[in-house]
Amino acid sequence: MLAQQRQQTILERVRSNGGVRVADLVRELGVSDMTIRRDLEVLAERGLLEKVHGGATALGPGSTEEPGFTAKSARQQQEKEAIARHAARLVRPGTAVALSAGTTTWALAHHLIGVPELTVITNSIPVAEVFHRNPRADRTVVLTGGVRTPSDALVGPVAVAAIRRLHVDTLFLGVHGMSVRAGFTTPNLLESETDRELVAAAHRLVVPADSTKWNTVGISTIAELSEADVVITDAGLPEDARTQLAERAGELTIAEGTH
């Protein structure tokens, strides 16, 4: 394994797990302790992780931080499940929906497997896999194709070209953050471009986002708060944030079971 490949593997472990131990990396990658420490030094100098005694940890959240799908799926599970249940009530049989990448949209997919005559457009590999494992003869699932991101989204020119000629009734948009200043954001520039195409393709925009996303800002804006027809969140959202969201989005819903 080349040094660049090894360092990329290390970085992926840090982003997925929040940290790594030198001893574990030595065993997993089959190289010396000194080699791993040198790799960590290189990654730390590039500002991609923080060296600590015996290993390394992820940096604090920034506008380009993009945790892996596994790491994100472990966060706010109860809230995401309640939000997903509520979002599923907005889907009628015989309609076309789009689900962007994200762990909340992935949770939503599980609640849609029983909806008859559904057409699903997605750029999320995990979302497509949910429907693949639970097939229905009357359902159509379109996976856009594209370049894979750490959050298992398919992005870039191929994804954009696939979405550009499509039209859906409702888009469920997973977001990294939301704020009055920046709107709905993502830490991945290519993903924001792909998501903007999904927004343009949808008659209705629904944003299922737990309360920890409030005032988190990714590097690129997908849509303004006012573009959302519905925002579904949890009871952890502060009162002032509820007021600001309710003033801008078409409708703000607090999902049941998140108190």
TORRO-940276 format. One line per 8 residues: for each residue x, z, y of N, C-alpha, C. Coordinates in nm, 2 decimals. Each point is the difference from the previous one (the first is absolute). Example, Ala and Ser with C-alpha at 12.3 -4.5 7.8 and 13.67 -1.06 7.14 Angstrom:
// TORRO-940276
1.32/0.78/-0.57/-0.09/0.00/0.12/0.09/0.00/0.12; -0.04/-0.07/0.11/0.09/0.00/0.11/-0.08/0.08/0.11
This chain:
// TORRO-940276
0.08/0.00/-0.12/-0.08/0.00/0.12/0.09/0.00/0.12; -0.03/-0.09/0.10/0.08/-0.01/0.12/-0.03/0.12/0.09; 0.09/0.03/0.09/-0.02/0.11/0.09/-0.13/-0.01/0.08; -0.03/-0.12/0.05/-0.12/-0.02/0.08/-0.13/0.03/-0.08; 0.00/-0.05/-0.13/-0.11/0.03/-0.09/-0.01/0.15/-0.03; 0.11/0.06/-0.02/0.00/0.14/-0.03/-0.06/0.08/0.12; 0.05/-0.03/0.12/-0.05/0.07/0.12/-0.15/-0.02/0.02; -0.04/-0.13/-0.03/-0.15/-0.02/0.02/-0.08/0.08/-0.10
0.05/0.02/-0.12/-0.06/0.08/-0.10/-0.01/0.15/0.04; 0.11/0.04/0.06/0.01/0.14/0.05/-0.10/0.02/0.11; -0.01/-0.09/0.09/-0.09/0.01/0.11/-0.14/0.00/-0.04; -0.04/-0.08/-0.10/-0.13/-0.01/-0.05/-0.04/0.14/-0.07; 0.10/0.06/-0.07/-0.03/0.13/-0.06/-0.02/0.11/0.11; 0.07/-0.01/0.11/-0.01/0.10/0.11/-0.14/-0.02/0.06; -0.04/-0.13/0.03/-0.13/-0.03/0.06/-0.11/0.04/-0.08; 0.01/-0.01/-0.13/-0.11/0.03/-0.10/-0.01/0.15/-0.02
0.11/0.07/-0.01/0.00/0.14/-0.05/0.03/0.09/0.12; 0.04/-0.05/0.11/0.03/0.09/0.11/0.15/0.05/0.00; 0.07/-0.02/-0.11/0.14/0.04/-0.01/0.05/-0.03/-0.14; 0.14/0.01/-0.01/0.06/-0.03/-0.13/0.12/0.10/-0.01; 0.04/0.02/-0.13/0.12/0.08/-0.03/0.11/-0.09/-0.05; 0.12/0.03/0.04/0.12/-0.08/-0.04/0.00/0.00/-0.15; -0.01/0.12/-0.07/0.01/0.00/-0.14/-0.10/-0.09/-0.07; -0.12/0.00/0.05/-0.10/-0.09/-0.06/0.03/-0.15/0.01
0.06/-0.03/0.12/0.03/-0.14/0.03/0.12/-0.04/-0.09; 0.10/0.09/-0.02/0.11/-0.03/-0.08/-0.04/-0.03/-0.14; -0.10/0.08/-0.05/-0.05/-0.02/-0.14/-0.08/-0.13/-0.01; -0.08/-0.03/0.10/-0.09/-0.11/-0.01/0.07/-0.13/0.02; 0.10/-0.01/0.10/0.06/-0.12/0.03/0.13/-0.02/-0.07; 0.05/0.10/-0.07/0.12/-0.02/-0.09/0.13/-0.02/0.08; 0.01/0.06/0.12/0.12/-0.01/0.08/0.05/0.14/0.03; 0.12/0.01/0.06/0.06/0.13/0.03/-0.07/0.07/0.11
0.03/0.13/0.00/-0.05/0.09/0.11/0.05/-0.05/0.13; 0.13/-0.04/0.01/0.06/-0.05/0.12/-0.07/-0.13/0.05; -0.04/-0.09/-0.09/-0.06/-0.12/0.04/-0.14/0.03/0.06; -0.07/0.09/-0.06/-0.13/0.03/0.06/0.01/0.07/0.14; 0.10/0.09/0.01/0.02/0.06/0.13/0.04/-0.10/0.11; 0.08/-0.10/-0.04/0.03/-0.10/0.09/-0.12/-0.09/0.04; -0.09/-0.03/-0.10/-0.12/-0.07/0.03/-0.09/0.08/0.10; -0.01/0.13/-0.02/-0.08/0.08/0.09/0.06/0.00/0.14
0.13/0.00/0.01/0.07/0.00/0.13/-0.03/-0.13/0.07; 0.00/-0.11/-0.07/-0.03/-0.13/0.06/-0.14/0.00/0.05; -0.10/0.05/-0.08/-0.14/-0.01/0.04/-0.03/0.10/0.11; 0.07/0.11/0.00/-0.02/0.10/0.11/0.06/-0.06/0.13; 0.11/-0.07/0.00/0.06/-0.06/0.12/-0.09/-0.11/0.05; -0.08/-0.06/-0.08/-0.09/-0.10/0.04/-0.14/0.06/0.05; -0.01/0.13/-0.01/-0.12/0.07/0.05/-0.12/-0.02/-0.09; 0.03/-0.02/-0.14/-0.11/-0.02/-0.09/-0.04/0.12/-0.08
0.09/0.11/0.00/-0.03/0.12/-0.07/0.09/0.11/0.06; -0.02/0.12/-0.04/0.07/0.12/0.05/0.08/0.06/-0.12; 0.13/0.01/0.01/0.08/0.07/-0.10/-0.02/0.15/0.00; -0.02/0.06/-0.11/-0.01/0.14/-0.01/0.09/0.05/-0.12; 0.02/0.13/-0.01/0.09/0.05/-0.11/-0.06/-0.04/-0.14; 0.08/-0.08/-0.07/-0.04/-0.04/-0.13/-0.09/-0.12/-0.01; -0.02/-0.07/0.11/-0.09/-0.11/-0.01/-0.04/-0.06/0.14; -0.12/-0.04/0.01/-0.05/-0.06/0.13/-0.15/0.01/0.01
-0.05/0.00/0.12/-0.15/0.01/0.02/-0.04/-0.11/0.10; -0.13/-0.03/0.00/-0.06/-0.10/0.09/0.01/0.06/0.14; 0.01/-0.09/0.10/0.00/0.03/0.14/-0.14/0.05/0.04; -0.01/0.06/0.11/-0.14/0.03/0.05/-0.07/-0.12/0.03; -0.13/0.00/0.01/-0.08/-0.12/0.02/0.03/-0.07/0.13; 0.02/-0.13/-0.01/0.02/-0.08/0.12/-0.09/-0.13/0.00; 0.01/-0.08/0.10/-0.09/-0.11/0.01/0.02/-0.11/-0.11; 0.12/0.00/-0.06/0.02/-0.10/-0.11/0.01/0.06/-0.14
-0.02/0.14/-0.01/0.00/0.06/-0.13/-0.12/-0.05/-0.08; 0.03/-0.05/-0.13/-0.10/-0.05/-0.08/0.01/0.06/-0.14; -0.07/0.12/-0.03/0.01/0.06/-0.13/-0.05/-0.09/-0.11; 0.05/0.02/-0.12/-0.05/-0.08/-0.11/-0.14/0.03/-0.04; -0.06/-0.08/-0.08/-0.14/0.02/-0.04/-0.01/0.13/-0.07; 0.09/0.03/-0.09/-0.01/0.13/-0.08/0.01/0.12/0.08; 0.09/0.00/0.10/0.01/0.11/0.09/-0.13/0.02/0.08; -0.05/-0.11/0.06/-0.12/0.01/0.08/-0.13/0.05/-0.08
0.00/-0.05/-0.13/-0.12/0.03/-0.08/-0.02/0.15/-0.03; 0.11/0.07/0.01/0.00/0.15/-0.02/-0.05/0.08/0.11; -0.02/-0.06/0.12/-0.03/0.07/0.12/-0.15/-0.01/0.03; -0.06/0.12/0.04/-0.14/0.00/0.04/-0.10/-0.06/-0.10; 0.02/0.03/-0.13/-0.07/-0.06/-0.10/-0.15/0.03/0.01; -0.04/0.13/0.02/-0.14/0.03/0.01/-0.07/-0.07/0.12; 0.07/0.00/0.11/-0.05/-0.07/0.12/-0.02/-0.15/-0.03; 0.10/-0.06/-0.05/-0.01/-0.15/-0.03/-0.11/-0.03/-0.10
-0.02/0.09/-0.10/-0.11/-0.03/-0.10/-0.13/0.01/0.07; -0.02/0.10/0.09/-0.13/0.02/0.07/-0.03/-0.12/0.09; 0.11/-0.04/0.07/-0.01/-0.12/0.09/-0.04/-0.12/-0.08; 0.07/-0.02/-0.11/-0.03/-0.12/-0.09/-0.14/0.00/-0.05; -0.05/0.11/-0.04/-0.14/0.01/-0.05/-0.10/-0.04/0.11; 0.03/0.04/0.12/-0.09/-0.03/0.11/0.01/-0.15/0.03; 0.12/-0.05/0.01/0.02/-0.14/0.03/-0.07/-0.09/-0.10; 0.00/0.04/-0.13/-0.06/-0.08/-0.10/-0.15/-0.02/0.02
-0.06/0.09/0.07/-0.15/-0.01/0.03/-0.03/-0.12/0.09; 0.11/-0.05/0.07/-0.02/-0.11/0.10/0.00/-0.14/-0.07; 0.03/0.00/-0.13/0.01/-0.13/-0.07/-0.12/-0.03/-0.08; -0.06/-0.11/0.03/-0.12/-0.05/-0.08/0.04/-0.10/-0.10; -0.08/-0.01/-0.11/0.02/-0.10/-0.10/-0.01/-0.14/0.06; 0.08/-0.09/-0.06/0.00/-0.14/0.04/0.07/-0.03/0.14; 0.08/0.09/0.04/0.07/-0.02/0.13/0.15/-0.03/-0.03; 0.07/-0.04/0.11/0.14/-0.02/-0.01/0.07/0.10/0.09
0.09/0.08/-0.06/0.08/0.10/0.07/0.14/-0.02/-0.01; 0.08/0.04/0.10/0.14/0.00/-0.01/0.05/0.15/0.01; 0.10/0.03/-0.08/0.07/0.13/-0.01/0.15/-0.03/0.03; 0.04/0.06/0.11/0.15/-0.02/0.03/0.07/0.11/-0.08; 0.13/0.00/0.01/0.08/0.09/-0.08/-0.01/0.14/0.05; 0.02/0.10/-0.09/-0.01/0.14/0.05/-0.05/0.08/-0.12; 0.03/0.13/0.01/-0.05/0.09/-0.11/-0.15/0.04/0.02; -0.05/-0.01/0.12/-0.14/0.03/0.01/-0.09/-0.12/-0.04
0.05/-0.12/0.03/-0.07/-0.12/-0.05/0.01/-0.01/-0.15; 0.11/0.05/-0.06/0.02/0.00/-0.14/-0.10/0.10/-0.06; -0.02/0.12/0.06/-0.10/0.09/-0.05/-0.14/-0.06/0.01; -0.03/-0.08/0.11/-0.13/-0.07/0.02/-0.02/-0.10/-0.11; 0.10/-0.07/-0.04/-0.01/-0.10/-0.11/-0.06/0.06/-0.12; 0.03/0.12/-0.04/-0.05/0.07/-0.12/-0.15/0.02/0.01; -0.05/0.01/0.13/-0.15/0.02/0.02/-0.07/-0.13/0.00; 0.07/-0.11/0.00/-0.07/-0.13/0.01/0.00/-0.08/-0.13
0.06/0.06/-0.10/0.00/-0.08/-0.13/-0.13/-0.02/-0.06; -0.10/0.08/0.04/-0.13/-0.02/-0.06/-0.10/-0.09/0.08; 0.05/-0.04/0.12/-0.09/-0.08/0.09/-0.01/-0.14/-0.05; -0.12/-0.05/-0.03/-0.02/-0.13/-0.06/0.02/-0.12/0.10; 0.04/-0.11/-0.05/0.02/-0.12/0.08/0.08/0.01/0.13; 0.11/0.07/-0.02/0.09/0.03/0.12/0.11/-0.09/0.00; 0.04/-0.05/0.12/0.12/-0.08/0.02/0.10/0.09/0.08; 0.12/0.02/-0.06/0.10/0.08/0.06/0.12/-0.08/0.04
0.04/0.01/0.13/0.13/-0.06/0.05/0.09/0.12/0.02; 0.12/-0.01/-0.05/0.10/0.11/0.03/0.14/-0.05/0.00; 0.08/0.07/0.08/0.15/-0.03/0.00/0.07/0.12/-0.06; -0.07/0.09/-0.08/0.05/0.12/-0.06/0.01/-0.02/-0.15; 0.12/0.01/-0.05/0.02/-0.01/-0.15/-0.07/0.12/-0.07; 0.01/0.12/0.04/-0.08/0.11/-0.07/-0.15/-0.02/0.01; -0.05/-0.05/0.11/-0.15/-0.02/0.01/-0.04/-0.11/-0.10; 0.07/-0.11/0.00/-0.03/-0.10/-0.10/0.01/0.05/-0.14
0.09/0.09/-0.03/0.02/0.05/-0.13/-0.12/0.08/-0.04; -0.06/0.08/0.09/-0.12/0.08/-0.03/-0.11/-0.09/-0.06; -0.03/-0.11/0.07/-0.10/-0.10/-0.04/0.04/-0.07/-0.13; 0.13/-0.03/-0.02/0.04/-0.07/-0.12/-0.02/0.09/-0.12; 0.02/0.13/0.01/-0.02/0.09/-0.11/-0.14/0.03/-0.03; -0.09/-0.03/0.09/-0.14/0.02/-0.01/-0.08/-0.13/0.02; 0.01/-0.10/-0.09/-0.05/-0.13/0.03/-0.15/-0.01/0.00; -0.06/-0.09/0.08/-0.14/-0.04/0.00/-0.01/-0.15/0.01
-0.09/-0.06/-0.08/-0.01/-0.14/0.00/-0.06/-0.05/0.13; -0.07/0.08/0.07/-0.06/-0.04/0.13/0.08/0.03/0.12; 0.13/0.04/-0.02/0.08/0.04/0.12/0.12/-0.10/0.01; 0.03/-0.03/0.13/0.12/-0.09/0.03/0.10/0.08/0.08; 0.12/0.01/-0.05/0.11/0.07/0.08/0.11/-0.10/0.03; 0.03/-0.01/0.13/0.10/-0.09/0.05/0.12/0.08/0.06; 0.11/-0.01/-0.07/0.13/0.07/0.05/0.07/-0.11/0.08; 0.04/0.04/0.12/0.05/-0.10/0.10/0.13/-0.07/-0.04
0.09/0.08/-0.07/0.14/-0.05/-0.01/0.07/0.04/0.12; 0.14/-0.02/-0.01/0.08/0.04/0.12/0.12/0.08/-0.05; 0.07/0.06/0.10/0.12/0.08/-0.02/-0.04/0.15/-0.01; 0.05/0.07/-0.10/-0.04/0.14/-0.02/0.07/0.10/0.09; -0.08/0.09/0.05/0.06/0.11/0.09/0.01/0.13/-0.08; 0.07/0.10/0.05/0.01/0.13/-0.07/-0.14/0.06/-0.03; -0.10/-0.03/0.08/-0.13/0.05/-0.03/-0.09/-0.09/-0.09; 0.07/-0.09/-0.06/-0.06/-0.09/-0.10/-0.10/-0.10/0.06
0.02/-0.03/0.13/-0.08/-0.10/0.07/0.07/-0.14/-0.02; -0.08/-0.10/0.00/0.05/-0.14/0.00/-0.01/-0.05/0.14; 0.11/-0.04/0.06/0.00/-0.04/0.14/0.07/-0.13/0.02; 0.01/-0.05/0.13/0.08/-0.11/0.03/-0.08/-0.13/0.01; 0.06/-0.11/0.02/-0.06/-0.13/0.02/-0.10/-0.04/-0.11; 0.04/0.03/-0.13/-0.09/-0.04/-0.11/-0.13/0.08/0.01; 0.01/0.13/0.02/-0.12/0.08/0.01/-0.09/-0.04/0.12; 0.07/-0.03/0.11/-0.07/-0.04/0.13/-0.08/-0.13/-0.03
0.07/-0.10/-0.06/-0.06/-0.13/-0.03/-0.12/0.01/-0.09; 0.01/0.10/-0.10/-0.11/0.01/-0.09/-0.13/0.06/0.06; 0.03/0.10/0.10/-0.11/0.07/0.06/-0.07/-0.09/0.11; 0.08/-0.08/0.07/-0.04/-0.07/0.12/-0.13/-0.08/-0.02; -0.03/-0.06/-0.11/-0.12/-0.08/-0.02/-0.11/0.08/-0.07; 0.01/0.13/-0.01/-0.10/0.08/-0.07/-0.09/0.07/0.10; -0.12/0.04/-0.04/-0.09/0.08/0.08/-0.07/0.10/-0.09; 0.00/0.13/0.04/-0.06/0.10/-0.08/-0.10/0.08/0.09
-0.09/0.07/-0.07/-0.10/0.08/0.07/0.06/0.12/0.06; 0.09/0.07/-0.08/0.06/0.13/0.05/0.14/0.01/-0.05; 0.09/0.04/0.10/0.13/0.04/-0.03/0.02/0.15/0.00; 0.06/0.05/-0.10/0.04/0.14/-0.01/0.15/0.01/0.03; 0.04/0.04/0.12/0.13/-0.01/0.04/0.08/0.14/-0.02; 0.10/0.00/-0.08/0.08/0.11/-0.01/0.11/0.00/0.11; 0.02/0.12/0.06/0.09/0.01/0.12/0.10/0.11/-0.02; 0.11/-0.02/0.06/0.11/0.11/0.00/-0.03/0.10/0.11
-0.06/-0.04/0.11/-0.03/0.09/0.11/-0.10/-0.05/0.09; -0.06/0.08/0.09/-0.10/-0.04/0.10/0.02/0.09/0.12; -0.01/-0.06/0.11/0.01/0.08/0.13/-0.06/-0.08/0.11; -0.04/0.07/0.11/-0.06/-0.07/0.11/0.10/-0.10/0.06; 0.12/0.03/0.01/0.10/-0.08/0.07/0.03/-0.13/-0.09; 0.02/0.02/-0.13/0.05/-0.11/-0.08/-0.10/-0.06/-0.09; -0.12/0.06/-0.01/-0.10/-0.05/-0.09/0.03/0.03/-0.15; -0.03/-0.09/-0.09/0.03/0.01/-0.14/0.13/-0.07/-0.03
0.09/0.08/-0.06/0.14/-0.06/-0.01/0.05/0.01/-0.14; 0.12/-0.07/-0.02/0.07/0.00/-0.13/0.15/0.00/0.04; 0.08/0.05/-0.10/0.15/0.00/0.03/0.06/-0.13/-0.04; -0.07/-0.09/-0.05/0.05/-0.13/-0.06/-0.05/-0.12/0.09; 0.10/-0.07/0.06/-0.04/-0.11/0.09/-0.07/-0.11/-0.07; 0.04/-0.04/-0.12/-0.06/-0.10/-0.08/-0.14/0.04/-0.04; -0.01/0.13/-0.04/-0.13/0.04/-0.04/-0.10/0.00/0.11; 0.04/0.03/0.12/-0.09/0.00/0.11/-0.06/-0.14/0.03
0.09/-0.10/-0.02/-0.04/-0.14/0.02/-0.11/-0.04/-0.11; 0.03/0.04/-0.12/-0.10/-0.03/-0.11/-0.13/0.08/0.02; 0.01/0.12/0.04/-0.12/0.08/0.03/-0.08/-0.06/0.11; 0.06/-0.05/0.11/-0.07/-0.06/0.11/-0.08/-0.12/-0.05; 0.05/-0.08/-0.09/-0.07/-0.11/-0.06/-0.12/0.05/-0.08; 0.01/0.11/-0.07/-0.11/0.06/-0.07/-0.11/0.05/0.10; 0.04/0.06/0.11/-0.09/0.04/0.11/-0.08/-0.12/0.05; 0.07/-0.11/0.03/-0.06/-0.12/0.05/-0.10/-0.07/-0.10
0.03/0.03/-0.13/-0.09/-0.06/-0.10/-0.13/0.07/-0.03; -0.01/0.12/0.06/-0.11/0.09/-0.04/-0.11/0.01/0.11; -0.12/0.00/-0.05/-0.12/0.02/0.09/-0.01/0.15/0.05; 0.05/0.09/-0.09/-0.01/0.14/0.03/0.13/0.07/-0.04; 0.05/0.08/0.09/0.13/0.07/-0.02/-0.03/0.15/-0.03; 0.04/0.05/-0.11/-0.02/0.14/-0.04/0.14/0.06/-0.02; 0.03/0.11/0.06/0.14/0.06/-0.01/-0.02/0.14/-0.07; 0.03/0.01/-0.13/0.00/0.13/-0.06/0.14/0.06/0.01
0.00/0.11/0.08/0.13/0.06/0.03/-0.01/0.15/0.01; 0.08/0.07/-0.07/0.00/0.15/0.00/0.05/0.05/0.13; -0.03/0.13/0.03/0.03/0.05/0.14/0.15/0.01/0.03; 0.09/0.00/-0.10/0.14/0.01/0.03/0.05/-0.13/0.06; -0.08/-0.11/0.00/0.04/-0.12/0.06/-0.01/0.00/0.15; -0.07/0.10/0.05/-0.03/0.01/0.15/0.13/0.03/0.07; 0.03/-0.08/0.11/0.12/0.01/0.08/0.13/-0.02/-0.08; -0.01/-0.07/-0.12/0.11/-0.05/-0.06/0.01/-0.15/0.04
0.12/-0.04/0.04/0.01/-0.14/0.06/0.11/-0.08/-0.08; -0.04/-0.11/-0.06/0.09/-0.09/-0.06/0.05/-0.10/0.10; 0.10/-0.08/-0.04/0.06/-0.09/0.10/-0.09/-0.11/0.05; -0.10/-0.04/-0.08/-0.07/-0.12/0.04/-0.15/0.03/-0.01; -0.08/-0.04/0.10/-0.14/0.02/0.01/-0.07/-0.11/-0.08; -0.10/0.04/-0.08/-0.08/-0.09/-0.07/-0.13/-0.04/0.08; -0.06/0.11/0.05/-0.13/-0.02/0.08/-0.01/0.11/0.09; -0.08/-0.02/0.11/-0.03/0.11/0.09/-0.11/0.09/-0.06
-0.01/0.12/0.04/-0.11/0.09/-0.05/-0.14/-0.06/0.02; -0.01/-0.07/0.11/-0.13/-0.06/0.04/-0.05/-0.11/-0.10; 0.10/-0.06/-0.07/-0.03/-0.11/-0.10/-0.07/0.05/-0.12; 0.01/0.13/-0.03/-0.06/0.06/-0.12/-0.15/0.02/0.01; -0.07/-0.06/-0.09/-0.15/0.03/0.00/-0.03/0.14/-0.06; 0.08/0.04/-0.09/-0.01/0.13/-0.06/0.13/0.06/-0.03; 0.02/0.13/0.04/0.12/0.08/-0.05/-0.05/0.11/-0.08; 0.05/0.02/-0.12/-0.04/0.11/-0.09/0.12/0.09/-0.02
-0.01/0.12/0.04/0.11/0.10/-0.02/-0.05/0.13/-0.05; 0.08/0.10/0.01/-0.04/0.13/-0.06/-0.01/0.11/0.10; -0.05/0.12/-0.04/-0.03/0.10/0.09/0.12/0.07/0.07; 0.12/-0.04/-0.05/0.12/0.05/0.07/0.03/-0.06/0.13; -0.07/-0.11/0.04/0.02/-0.06/0.13/-0.04/0.09/0.11; 0.09/0.03/0.10/-0.03/0.09/0.11/-0.11/-0.05/0.08; -0.07/0.09/0.07/-0.12/-0.04/0.08/0.04/-0.10/0.11; 0.11/0.02/0.07/0.03/-0.09/0.10/0.03/-0.14/-0.05
0.06/-0.01/-0.12/0.02/-0.13/-0.07/-0.14/-0.06/-0.04; -0.09/0.08/-0.04/-0.13/-0.05/-0.04/-0.07/-0.07/0.12; 0.01/0.07/0.12/-0.06/-0.05/0.12/0.07/-0.13/0.04; 0.13/-0.01/-0.01/0.07/-0.12/0.04/-0.03/-0.12/-0.09; -0.01/0.03/-0.13/-0.03/-0.10/-0.09/-0.15/-0.05/0.01; -0.09/0.10/0.02/-0.14/-0.03/0.01/-0.03/-0.09/0.12; 0.08/0.03/0.11/-0.02/-0.08/0.12/0.05/-0.15/-0.01; 0.09/-0.02/-0.10/0.06/-0.13/0.00/-0.05/-0.08/-0.12
0.00/0.06/-0.12/-0.05/-0.08/-0.12/-0.15/-0.01/0.00; -0.05/-0.10/-0.08/-0.14/-0.01/0.00/-0.07/0.12/-0.06; 0.05/0.06/-0.10/-0.06/0.11/-0.07/0.11/0.09/-0.06; -0.01/0.13/0.02/0.09/0.09/-0.06/-0.07/0.09/-0.11; 0.05/0.00/-0.12/-0.07/0.07/-0.11/0.10/0.10/-0.06; -0.04/0.13/-0.01/0.08/0.10/-0.07/-0.06/0.01/-0.14; 0.09/-0.03/-0.10/-0.04/-0.01/-0.14/-0.04/0.14/-0.05; -0.11/0.00/-0.08/-0.04/0.13/-0.06/0.10/0.05/-0.10
0.01/0.13/-0.01/0.09/0.06/-0.10/0.14/0.02/0.05; 0.02/-0.01/0.13/0.14/0.01/0.05/0.01/0.13/0.09; -0.10/0.08/0.00/0.00/0.12/0.08/0.09/0.11/-0.06
